[in-house]
Each structure stands twice: as C-alpha cells, then as structure tokens.
Amino acid sequence: MQSTSGAPEGDNAPPWRDLPESCCPVVGRRAFTTGLAAAAASLCGVLSPVSRAQGLTGPAYEITSWTPRAIDFQLVDTTGKTWRAADLKGRAVLLNFWASWCEPCRAEMPTLQQLADLYGPDKLLVLAINFKEAPARAVQFAATTGITLPVLLDLKGEAAKTWGVKVFPTTLLIDSAGKPRQRVTGEVDWTGQAAGKLVTALFPG
C-alpha cells in the first residue's frame, strides 16, 4: 500500500522501472498492513515503504464501505476522450486509482485487465485512474504492462481528494444501479474467488 503523501508529480515522477527495488513499497503478495502507521518512514525521499516483517503471503487488502455524497467526475483519458459519471449508468464500475511508481499497482493491474476482459465493458467497466502524472508516463506504463483498459488522468489529484483516496492502489466499486458499494485498499488478485464475489454482487439479481 502506497501513500499519496510525498508522491512525485508530472514529469518529475521517476519511471517505476528506474527505481531500485528497495525504493518501491512492498505490499500485497509481498507484505501488507492496514493503516498508514507502518508506512510512516520515508525511503529515498519519495516513497513510503511497508514493512516486510508481517510475513504475509498472497495479495492482501482491506475492504471498507464507500459512501460519497455523490458520484460525479469529469476526466480525460490518454486518448483525449472525456469520461463523465453520467456516462457510466447501467454498468457496474471499478475505479482503480494507481500510479506508475507504485509496485502493488503494477502487480495487480494485469488481473484487472483479465477481469475486464471476462465481463466486457457493457457489463463491467474498469477504469484505471492515474494520479497526478504526465500523460506520457501513464501511456508508457500501460504499454509496458500490456493493459488496454481506459486510462483516465487525475492530473491535479482532485478526484482522489474528493473520494478520500490516500494510498495506492485503491479501487472503488459501483453497482449497475449506480450505487457506491465498497472501497478496496491494497493489492488484489481480481481473478481470485474473493474478489469475484465482490464483483458479482455489483450485478442485479
């Protein structure tokens, strides 16, 4: 789990592939703790690492309720298309907040792609929302990881701030009726059984 505090911005953000392993947060299938206390120490002046001492195996995450006053946003993706909350009606939606310098984000992204491919965009729309990085960096990340998900640009971090996203990755779940359901913090295997139950609960019936 990676805190947004002290995150690099725009062209000043180092490409994740150029960071040494010790500079990246070690979360999810490496190690995970809920809360930010374990991420208090800063490493390399950029990232907040999570202790390996927990000895956890397998992706781990925290699920909490998500009750925003309203689901409203307008963000442009890397192709120049504008996405609005009103355009999402009738479909279940996963809003995944990530950054290229976040190792757990990189680790879980392929499973998000597999999930999106399984259901198709007419039933489940998975939107990858990049946090305050230059569009070119988001495009590079998508190309490197092989994802074809829509990549939206939260250039000023306003969407993350509005919805209280403070660590990465964070995924917000909205059911097909447009009702906010859960906030999932931490790396998830979105092809796993537990995640599958969260997703199927977003569909009617």
C-alpha positions as CSV (number, residue, x, y, z in Angstrom):
1,M,0.0,0.0,0.0
2,Q,1.5,3.3,-1.1
3,S,0.7,6.7,0.4
4,T,-0.1,9.6,-1.8
5,S,1.9,11.8,0.5
6,G,5.2,12.9,-1.0
7,A,4.3,11.3,-4.3
8,P,6.3,12.6,-7.3
9,E,4.2,14.6,-9.8
10,G,4.1,15.0,-13.6
11,D,7.5,15.0,-15.4
12,N,9.3,15.0,-12.1
13,A,8.0,11.5,-11.3
14,P,10.7,8.8,-11.8
15,P,9.7,5.9,-14.1
16,W,8.9,2.9,-11.9
17,R,11.3,0.8,-13.9
18,D,14.2,3.2,-12.9
19,L,13.6,2.9,-9.2
20,P,15.6,0.4,-7.2
21,E,13.5,-2.4,-5.6
22,S,14.1,-1.0,-2.1
23,C,12.6,2.3,-3.2
24,C,9.2,0.8,-4.0
25,P,6.6,0.0,-1.4
26,V,6.3,-3.7,-0.7
27,V,2.7,-4.6,-0.4
28,G,0.1,-7.2,-1.2
29,R,1.7,-10.5,-2.1
30,R,5.0,-9.2,-0.6
31,A,3.6,-7.7,2.6
32,F,0.7,-5.6,3.7
33,T,-0.5,-3.8,6.7
34,T,-3.7,-1.9,7.1
35,G,-3.5,1.7,8.2
36,L,-0.6,4.1,7.5
37,A,1.4,3.7,10.6
38,A,3.7,1.1,9.0
39,A,4.3,3.4,6.1
40,A,5.4,6.4,8.2
41,A,9.1,6.1,7.3
42,S,10.2,7.7,4.0
43,L,12.5,5.8,1.8
44,C,14.7,7.5,-0.9
45,G,12.8,10.7,-0.2
46,V,10.0,9.7,-2.5
47,L,8.1,6.6,-1.3
48,S,6.8,5.2,2.0
49,P,7.7,1.5,2.3
50,V,5.6,-1.0,4.2
51,S,7.4,-3.4,6.5
52,R,8.2,-6.9,5.3
53,A,8.0,-8.1,8.9
54,Q,4.4,-9.2,8.6
55,G,5.4,-12.3,6.7
56,L,2.1,-12.3,4.7
57,T,1.7,-14.4,1.5
58,G,-0.8,-13.8,-1.2
59,P,-2.4,-10.5,-2.1
60,A,-3.9,-8.8,1.0
61,Y,-6.3,-5.9,1.1
62,E,-8.8,-4.0,3.2
63,I,-12.5,-3.7,2.3
64,T,-14.5,-0.8,3.8
65,S,-17.8,0.9,2.9
66,W,-17.8,3.8,0.5
67,T,-20.5,6.4,0.9
68,P,-19.6,9.5,-1.1
69,R,-22.2,12.3,-1.2
70,A,-22.3,11.9,-5.0
71,I,-20.5,10.1,-7.7
72,D,-19.6,12.9,-10.0
73,F,-16.4,13.4,-12.1
74,Q,-15.2,14.5,-15.5
75,L,-11.8,13.2,-16.5
76,V,-10.0,12.9,-19.8
77,D,-8.3,9.7,-20.8
78,T,-5.0,9.2,-22.6
79,T,-6.8,9.2,-26.0
80,G,-8.4,12.6,-25.3
81,K,-11.9,11.1,-24.6
82,T,-13.8,12.8,-21.8
83,W,-15.4,10.5,-19.2
84,R,-18.3,11.6,-17.1
85,A,-20.1,9.8,-14.2
86,A,-23.4,10.1,-16.1
87,D,-21.9,8.0,-18.9
88,L,-21.5,5.0,-16.6
89,K,-25.1,4.3,-15.8
90,G,-26.4,0.8,-16.4
91,R,-23.0,-0.8,-15.9
92,A,-21.1,-2.0,-12.8
93,V,-17.9,0.1,-12.5
94,L,-14.5,-0.3,-10.9
95,L,-12.5,2.9,-10.4
96,N,-8.9,1.9,-9.8
97,F,-6.5,4.6,-8.6
98,W,-2.9,3.9,-9.3
99,A,0.5,5.5,-10.1
100,S,3.4,4.2,-12.2
101,W,5.8,4.4,-9.2
102,C,3.5,2.1,-7.1
103,E,4.7,-1.5,-7.2
104,P,1.5,-3.1,-5.9
105,C,-0.4,-1.2,-8.6
106,R,1.8,-2.7,-11.2
107,A,1.4,-6.2,-9.7
108,E,-2.4,-6.1,-9.7
109,M,-3.0,-4.3,-13.0
110,P,-2.9,-7.5,-15.2
111,T,-5.6,-9.1,-13.1
112,L,-7.8,-6.0,-13.5
113,Q,-7.3,-6.4,-17.3
114,Q,-8.3,-10.1,-17.1
115,L,-11.4,-9.1,-15.1
116,A,-12.4,-6.5,-17.6
117,D,-11.9,-9.0,-20.5
118,L,-14.0,-11.6,-18.7
119,Y,-17.2,-9.5,-18.4
120,G,-16.8,-7.0,-21.2
121,P,-17.3,-3.2,-21.0
122,D,-21.1,-3.4,-21.5
123,K,-21.5,-5.2,-18.2
124,L,-18.4,-4.2,-16.1
125,L,-16.4,-1.1,-16.8
126,V,-12.9,-1.0,-15.3
127,L,-11.3,2.5,-15.4
128,A,-7.7,2.9,-14.4
129,I,-7.3,6.4,-12.9
130,N,-3.7,7.7,-12.9
131,F,-2.7,10.0,-10.1
132,K,-1.0,13.3,-11.0
133,E,1.4,12.0,-13.6
134,A,2.2,13.3,-17.1
135,P,0.0,11.6,-19.8
136,A,3.1,10.2,-21.5
137,R,4.1,8.4,-18.3
138,A,0.7,6.9,-18.0
139,V,0.8,5.8,-21.6
140,Q,4.2,4.3,-21.1
141,F,3.0,2.3,-18.1
142,A,0.0,0.9,-19.9
143,A,2.2,-0.1,-22.8
144,T,4.8,-1.7,-20.5
145,T,2.2,-3.7,-18.6
146,G,0.2,-4.6,-21.7
147,I,-3.1,-3.2,-20.5
148,T,-5.8,-1.9,-22.8
149,L,-8.1,-0.5,-20.0
150,P,-9.2,3.1,-20.4
151,V,-6.6,5.2,-18.5
152,L,-8.0,8.3,-17.1
153,L,-5.9,11.2,-15.9
154,D,-6.4,12.7,-12.5
155,L,-3.8,15.4,-13.3
156,K,-4.4,17.6,-10.2
157,G,-5.4,14.7,-7.9
158,E,-8.9,16.3,-7.4
159,A,-10.8,13.0,-8.0
160,A,-8.6,11.2,-5.5
161,K,-9.0,14.0,-2.9
162,T,-12.8,14.1,-3.4
163,W,-13.2,10.4,-2.7
164,G,-10.6,10.2,0.0
165,V,-8.0,8.1,-1.8
166,K,-4.8,8.3,0.2
167,V,-3.0,5.1,-0.7
168,F,-2.4,3.1,-3.8
169,P,-3.8,1.0,-5.1
170,T,-7.4,1.9,-4.1
171,T,-10.4,0.5,-6.1
172,L,-13.9,1.9,-5.7
173,L,-16.8,-0.3,-6.6
174,I,-20.1,0.9,-8.0
175,D,-23.0,-1.4,-8.8
176,S,-25.0,-1.4,-12.0
177,A,-27.7,0.7,-10.4
178,G,-25.1,3.4,-9.8
179,K,-24.9,2.9,-6.1
180,P,-21.5,3.1,-4.3
181,R,-20.6,-0.2,-2.7
182,Q,-17.1,-0.8,-1.4
183,R,-13.6,0.8,-1.2
184,V,-10.8,-1.8,-1.6
185,T,-7.4,-0.7,-0.4
186,G,-4.3,-2.7,-1.3
187,E,-3.2,-5.1,-4.0
188,V,-5.9,-7.5,-5.1
189,D,-5.9,-10.6,-7.3
190,W,-9.0,-9.6,-9.2
191,T,-9.2,-13.1,-10.8
192,G,-9.5,-14.7,-7.4
193,Q,-12.6,-16.2,-5.7
194,A,-12.9,-13.5,-3.0
195,A,-12.6,-10.6,-5.5
196,G,-15.1,-12.5,-7.7
197,K,-17.7,-12.4,-5.0
198,L,-17.3,-8.6,-4.7
199,V,-17.7,-8.1,-8.4
200,T,-20.7,-10.4,-8.9
201,A,-22.5,-8.6,-6.1
202,L,-22.5,-5.5,-8.3
203,F,-24.9,-7.0,-10.8
204,P,-28.7,-7.2,-10.4
205,G,-30.3,-10.4,-9.1
